[in-house]
Amino acid sequence: IFPRTTDTTILIIVLLSWSITEITRYPMYVFPRIPKLRSIRTVVPLITFPVGCAAEAYGAYLVLQSREEEELPSVVRGLLYIMLFINCVLGPTMAYPALVKKGLPVILGKKKSKRE
């Protein structure tokens, strides 16, 4: 997708959102006894997940709508449609609610797990 996406803003948004997600995720595994790291790991994806997911979906949509779409191999075109389904249907209905369930208690100041 990325080589065929002409909008570099989409690329930057995708890379930044997933990079921020990962950067805030791994310190919790290295230092599991620090509650603030667990909180950061739980809250940050509430912002980065929908941003990255939407940017990926929009990038896939742009590639499918481009004039070069006819040149895409069938497998690539099929994978782009699968990505759109995952990012537009499964992500918002299955993955994001699970993130909110973990992150909302942290934002509201309620302890969610015994580890904190």
Disulfide bonds with the S-S distance in Angstrom:
none
